[in-house]
């Protein structure tokens, strides 16, 4: 009898500890269970970050620079890249940071030339990690989003990364190694009202790179799909550009920003996931993280919640609001029903 009670007590304690960890989590528990890699793990590694000029890409560049990695930084704006380069050089030598301006929606030949340049950037050392971070978000109701905006979102967020991955593939196969680190979104896991085309693009990334990883599992090429939720961008005074109904618009920092995961914390978690070659990770505070688990294990319940939130969020976006305050959206729904 005593052993049975002891086992039951241990199980109850483990369950309670797991619940406490989950309530305080800002990422999925699998990722949080992995140890932080030692700084020495990145010394000499070559990391190519596409979309490195600001926001999440800049945070990743600074994190890897502080760890001693060799960096290739790409975006369309050479001027912005030079600012990031200067900040990275506070941690590593200038010759360890290469700038490679790149338009992700350029023609295929341009991407192939960029891939060849990246893999030769450090004397033929190749690329260990290719980080797909370029993209733009969407804040517009599905019925208001123009066909042109939808096409632009898909080109930048889906077709561009796929084309670049294809351009890099022969080089990775030839060197017998290479990890794609894909900055997708929790909108690929949790339906995201107000971001329908963006969610479609990120879901496409999730499917493509998972399929690629299964094909190349025996050839040293893998993929880590990282799904961040809302991040605390725009707090540094730099405007954040997102796609509205008819084109790019400036999004000011919202009152919810300080409750989001910081870009520095997200960078630490993304690099941890890359080091451990995880297939997928989620990075978000609650309630987005909770909704991710609900959509995976009890999808009908997740859809029930989101169908309550969705109409209110569409109205909030039309009124120029962020639409991220879920409590307010639920309260609005309740008051309308009352």
VEXDREN-2710 file (C-alpha; in Angstrom, 1 decimal):
% VEXDREN-2710
k/r/px/py/pz
1/UNK/0.0/0.0/0.0
2/UNK/2.8/2.4/0.9
3/UNK/4.7/2.1/-2.4
4/UNK/1.4/2.7/-4.3
5/UNK/0.8/5.9/-2.3
6/UNK/4.4/7.0/-2.8
7/UNK/4.2/6.5/-6.5
8/UNK/0.9/8.4/-6.6
9/UNK/2.4/11.2/-4.6
10/UNK/5.4/11.4/-6.9
11/UNK/3.2/11.5/-10.0
12/UNK/1.0/14.2/-8.5
13/UNK/4.1/16.3/-7.6
14/UNK/5.4/15.9/-11.2
15/UNK/2.0/16.9/-12.6
16/UNK/1.9/19.9/-10.4
17/UNK/5.4/21.0/-11.3
18/UNK/4.6/20.6/-15.0
19/UNK/1.5/22.7/-14.6
20/UNK/3.5/25.4/-12.9
21/UNK/6.1/25.3/-15.6
22/UNK/3.5/25.6/-18.3
23/UNK/1.7/28.5/-16.6
24/UNK/5.0/30.4/-16.6
25/UNK/6.2/29.2/-20.0
26/UNK/7.1/31.5/-22.9
27/UNK/7.8/28.5/-25.2
28/UNK/6.8/24.9/-25.7
29/UNK/8.0/22.6/-22.9
30/UNK/10.1/20.5/-25.2
31/UNK/12.2/23.6/-26.1
32/UNK/12.4/24.8/-22.6
33/UNK/13.6/21.3/-21.5
34/UNK/16.7/21.6/-23.7
35/UNK/19.8/23.1/-22.2
36/UNK/21.2/26.4/-23.4
37/UNK/24.2/25.7/-25.7
38/UNK/27.6/26.8/-24.5
39/UNK/29.0/29.9/-26.2
40/UNK/31.8/27.7/-27.6
41/UNK/29.2/25.8/-29.6
42/UNK/29.0/28.7/-32.1
43/UNK/32.6/29.7/-32.5
44/UNK/33.6/29.1/-36.1
45/UNK/30.1/28.3/-37.2
46/UNK/28.8/30.2/-40.3
47/UNK/25.3/31.6/-39.9
48/UNK/23.6/33.3/-42.9
49/UNK/20.6/35.4/-41.7
50/UNK/18.2/36.6/-44.4
51/UNK/16.1/39.5/-43.1
52/UNK/18.9/40.7/-40.8
53/UNK/18.4/44.5/-41.0
54/UNK/16.0/45.0/-38.1
55/UNK/13.7/43.4/-35.5
56/UNK/14.0/39.7/-35.0
57/UNK/16.8/39.4/-37.6
58/UNK/18.9/42.0/-35.9
59/UNK/18.3/40.3/-32.5
60/UNK/19.5/37.0/-34.0
61/UNK/22.6/38.6/-35.5
62/UNK/23.5/40.2/-32.2
63/UNK/23.0/37.0/-30.3
64/UNK/25.1/34.9/-32.6
65/UNK/27.8/37.6/-32.8
66/UNK/28.0/37.7/-29.0
67/UNK/28.5/33.9/-29.2
68/UNK/31.4/34.2/-31.6
69/UNK/29.7/32.9/-34.8
70/UNK/30.7/34.1/-38.3
71/UNK/27.8/36.0/-39.9
72/UNK/26.5/36.7/-43.3
73/UNK/23.8/39.3/-43.1
74/UNK/21.3/39.8/-45.9
75/UNK/18.4/42.2/-46.6
76/UNK/17.4/44.6/-49.3
77/UNK/18.8/47.7/-47.5
78/UNK/22.6/47.9/-47.4
79/UNK/22.3/51.0/-45.2
80/UNK/20.3/49.2/-42.5
81/UNK/22.7/46.2/-42.7
82/UNK/25.7/48.5/-42.1
83/UNK/24.1/49.6/-38.8
84/UNK/23.6/46.0/-37.7
85/UNK/27.2/45.3/-38.9
86/UNK/28.6/48.0/-36.6
87/UNK/26.6/46.6/-33.6
88/UNK/27.8/43.0/-34.3
89/UNK/31.4/44.2/-34.5
90/UNK/31.3/45.1/-30.9
91/UNK/31.4/41.4/-30.3
92/UNK/33.4/39.9/-33.2
93/UNK/36.0/41.1/-35.7
94/UNK/34.8/43.0/-38.7
95/UNK/36.1/40.3/-41.1
96/UNK/33.8/37.8/-39.4
97/UNK/30.7/39.7/-40.5
98/UNK/29.9/39.8/-44.2
99/UNK/27.2/41.9/-45.8
100/UNK/25.3/40.3/-48.7
101/UNK/22.4/42.6/-49.9
102/UNK/19.6/40.4/-51.3
103/UNK/16.2/40.9/-52.7
104/UNK/14.3/37.8/-51.7
105/UNK/11.7/38.3/-54.5
106/UNK/14.3/38.7/-57.2
107/UNK/14.7/36.3/-60.1
108/UNK/16.0/32.8/-59.5
109/UNK/19.4/33.6/-61.0
110/UNK/19.9/36.3/-58.5
111/UNK/19.2/34.0/-55.6
112/UNK/21.5/31.4/-57.0
113/UNK/24.3/33.9/-57.3
114/UNK/23.7/35.0/-53.7
115/UNK/23.8/31.4/-52.5
116/UNK/27.0/30.8/-54.2
117/UNK/28.5/34.0/-52.7
118/UNK/27.3/33.0/-49.2
119/UNK/28.8/29.5/-49.3
120/UNK/32.2/31.0/-50.5
121/UNK/32.1/34.1/-48.1
122/UNK/34.6/32.6/-45.7
123/UNK/37.0/30.9/-48.0
124/UNK/34.8/28.0/-48.9
125/UNK/33.8/27.2/-45.3
126/UNK/30.2/26.9/-46.4
127/UNK/27.1/27.7/-44.4
128/UNK/26.1/25.8/-41.2
129/UNK/22.8/27.6/-40.6
130/UNK/20.6/29.4/-43.1
131/UNK/18.1/31.6/-41.2
132/UNK/14.9/32.4/-43.2
133/UNK/13.7/35.5/-41.4
134/UNK/12.7/37.9/-44.1
135/UNK/9.0/38.7/-44.4
136/UNK/6.2/41.1/-43.5
137/UNK/3.1/40.6/-41.4
138/UNK/-0.5/41.4/-42.2
139/UNK/-3.2/43.3/-40.3
140/UNK/-6.4/43.3/-42.4
141/UNK/-9.6/41.5/-42.5
142/UNK/-9.8/38.8/-45.2
143/UNK/-12.6/40.5/-47.1
144/UNK/-10.7/43.8/-47.2
145/UNK/-7.4/42.4/-48.3
146/UNK/-6.8/43.2/-52.0
147/UNK/-5.6/40.6/-54.5
148/UNK/-2.4/42.5/-55.0
149/UNK/-1.6/42.6/-51.3
150/UNK/-2.3/38.8/-51.1
151/UNK/0.1/38.2/-54.0
152/UNK/2.8/40.3/-52.4
153/UNK/2.5/38.6/-49.1
154/UNK/2.8/35.2/-50.6
155/UNK/5.8/36.2/-52.8
156/UNK/7.7/37.6/-49.8
157/UNK/6.7/35.2/-47.0
158/UNK/6.5/31.9/-48.9
159/UNK/7.8/31.9/-52.5
160/UNK/10.9/33.8/-51.7
161/UNK/12.1/31.5/-48.8
162/UNK/11.3/28.4/-50.9
163/UNK/13.3/29.7/-53.9
164/UNK/16.3/30.6/-51.6
165/UNK/16.2/27.2/-49.9
166/UNK/16.2/25.6/-53.4
167/UNK/19.2/27.8/-54.4
168/UNK/21.1/26.8/-51.3
169/UNK/20.3/23.1/-51.5
170/UNK/23.0/21.9/-53.9
171/UNK/25.6/23.6/-51.7
172/UNK/24.3/22.0/-48.5
173/UNK/24.2/18.6/-50.1
174/UNK/27.7/19.0/-51.5
175/UNK/29.1/20.0/-48.1
176/UNK/27.1/17.2/-46.3
177/UNK/25.6/19.5/-43.7
178/UNK/23.3/22.5/-43.2
179/UNK/20.4/23.5/-41.0
180/UNK/17.6/25.7/-42.3
181/UNK/16.3/27.8/-39.4
182/UNK/12.8/29.0/-40.5
183/UNK/11.2/31.9/-38.6
184/UNK/7.6/31.1/-39.3
185/UNK/4.8/32.1/-36.9
186/UNK/2.3/30.8/-34.4
187/UNK/-0.3/31.7/-37.1
188/UNK/0.9/28.5/-38.8
189/UNK/-0.3/26.6/-35.7
190/UNK/-3.2/28.7/-34.5
191/UNK/-5.7/30.2/-37.0
192/UNK/-5.1/34.0/-36.9
193/UNK/-8.1/36.2/-37.7
194/UNK/-6.9/39.4/-39.4
195/UNK/-3.8/37.6/-40.9
196/UNK/-5.4/35.1/-43.3
197/UNK/-2.8/35.4/-46.2
198/UNK/0.1/35.7/-43.8
199/UNK/-1.1/32.6/-42.0
200/UNK/-1.4/30.7/-45.3
201/UNK/2.2/31.7/-46.2
202/UNK/3.6/30.6/-42.8
203/UNK/1.7/27.3/-42.9
204/UNK/3.2/26.7/-46.3
205/UNK/6.7/27.2/-44.9
206/UNK/5.8/24.7/-42.1
207/UNK/4.7/22.1/-44.6
208/UNK/7.6/22.7/-47.1
209/UNK/10.5/22.6/-44.7
210/UNK/9.1/19.6/-42.8
211/UNK/8.8/17.7/-46.1
212/UNK/12.3/18.8/-47.1
213/UNK/13.7/17.6/-43.8
214/UNK/12.2/14.1/-44.3
215/UNK/13.6/13.8/-47.8
216/UNK/17.2/14.8/-46.8
217/UNK/17.4/13.2/-43.4
218/UNK/20.2/10.9/-44.6
219/UNK/22.3/13.7/-46.2
220/UNK/23.0/16.0/-43.3
221/UNK/20.5/18.7/-44.3
222/UNK/17.7/19.5/-41.8
223/UNK/15.2/22.2/-40.9
224/UNK/14.1/23.8/-37.6
225/UNK/10.7/25.5/-37.9
226/UNK/10.4/28.2/-35.3
227/UNK/6.9/29.6/-34.6
228/UNK/7.0/32.9/-32.6
229/UNK/3.8/34.5/-31.4
230/UNK/3.5/38.3/-30.9
231/UNK/6.9/39.8/-30.3
232/UNK/7.8/43.1/-28.6
233/UNK/8.9/44.9/-31.8
234/UNK/8.6/48.6/-32.3
235/UNK/9.7/49.5/-28.8
236/UNK/13.0/51.0/-30.0
237/UNK/11.4/53.8/-31.9
238/UNK/11.8/52.1/-35.3
239/UNK/8.5/51.9/-37.1
240/UNK/7.2/48.5/-38.0
241/UNK/5.8/48.0/-41.5
242/UNK/2.9/45.6/-42.0
243/UNK/0.6/44.9/-44.9
244/UNK/-2.8/46.5/-44.5
245/UNK/-5.8/46.1/-46.8
246/UNK/-4.2/47.8/-49.8
247/UNK/-0.5/48.0/-49.1
248/UNK/2.3/48.6/-46.6
249/UNK/1.3/50.7/-43.6
250/UNK/3.2/51.8/-40.4
251/UNK/2.1/50.0/-37.3
252/UNK/2.8/51.9/-34.0
253/UNK/3.8/50.0/-30.9
254/UNK/0.6/48.8/-29.1
255/UNK/-0.2/48.8/-25.4
256/UNK/0.2/45.0/-25.5
257/UNK/3.8/45.2/-26.6
258/UNK/5.4/44.9/-23.2
259/UNK/3.4/41.7/-22.5
260/UNK/4.9/40.1/-25.6
261/UNK/8.1/38.0/-25.8
262/UNK/11.1/40.2/-26.3
263/UNK/13.2/39.8/-29.5
264/UNK/16.3/39.1/-27.4
265/UNK/14.5/36.3/-25.6
266/UNK/13.1/34.9/-28.8
267/UNK/16.6/35.0/-30.3
268/UNK/18.0/33.0/-27.4
269/UNK/15.2/30.4/-27.8
270/UNK/15.5/30.2/-31.6
271/UNK/19.3/29.6/-31.4
272/UNK/18.7/27.0/-28.7
273/UNK/16.2/25.2/-31.0
274/UNK/18.7/25.4/-33.9
275/UNK/21.5/24.0/-31.8
276/UNK/19.5/21.0/-30.8
277/UNK/18.1/20.6/-34.4
278/UNK/14.5/20.5/-33.1
279/UNK/12.0/19.9/-35.9
280/UNK/9.7/22.6/-34.5
281/UNK/9.3/25.0/-31.6
282/UNK/6.7/27.5/-30.4
283/UNK/7.7/30.8/-28.8
284/UNK/4.8/32.7/-27.2
285/UNK/3.3/33.9/-24.0
286/UNK/-0.2/32.8/-23.0
287/UNK/-2.9/32.8/-24.3
288/UNK/-1.3/32.2/-27.7
289/UNK/0.9/29.3/-26.4
290/UNK/-2.1/27.7/-24.7
291/UNK/-4.1/28.0/-27.9
292/UNK/-1.3/26.2/-29.7
293/UNK/-1.6/23.2/-27.4
294/UNK/-5.4/23.3/-27.7
295/UNK/-5.3/23.4/-31.5
296/UNK/-3.0/20.4/-31.5
297/UNK/-4.8/18.2/-29.0
298/UNK/-8.4/19.5/-28.9
299/UNK/-8.8/21.4/-32.2
300/UNK/-12.6/21.7/-32.0
301/UNK/-12.3/23.7/-28.7
302/UNK/-9.6/26.0/-30.2
303/UNK/-11.9/26.7/-33.2
304/UNK/-14.8/27.4/-30.8
305/UNK/-12.7/30.1/-29.0
306/UNK/-11.3/31.6/-32.2
307/UNK/-14.7/31.8/-33.8
308/UNK/-15.8/34.0/-30.9
309/UNK/-12.7/36.2/-31.2
310/UNK/-12.4/36.4/-35.0
311/UNK/-15.3/38.8/-35.8
312/UNK/-14.4/41.2/-33.0
313/UNK/-10.8/41.2/-34.2
314/UNK/-11.8/42.0/-37.8
315/UNK/-13.9/44.9/-36.4
316/UNK/-10.9/46.1/-34.3
317/UNK/-8.6/46.1/-37.4
318/UNK/-11.1/48.2/-39.4
319/UNK/-11.2/50.7/-36.5
320/UNK/-7.4/51.0/-36.6
321/UNK/-6.8/49.0/-33.4
322/UNK/-4.3/46.1/-32.9
323/UNK/-6.9/43.4/-32.2
324/UNK/-4.4/41.5/-30.0
325/UNK/-6.2/42.0/-26.6
326/UNK/-8.1/38.7/-26.4
327/UNK/-9.8/39.6/-23.1
328/UNK/-11.2/42.7/-24.7
329/UNK/-12.3/40.8/-27.8
330/UNK/-14.1/38.2/-25.7
331/UNK/-15.8/40.9/-23.6
332/UNK/-16.9/42.7/-26.8
333/UNK/-18.4/39.4/-28.1
334/UNK/-20.2/38.8/-24.8
335/UNK/-21.6/42.3/-24.6
336/UNK/-23.0/42.1/-28.1
337/UNK/-24.7/38.8/-27.3
338/UNK/-26.0/40.3/-24.0
END
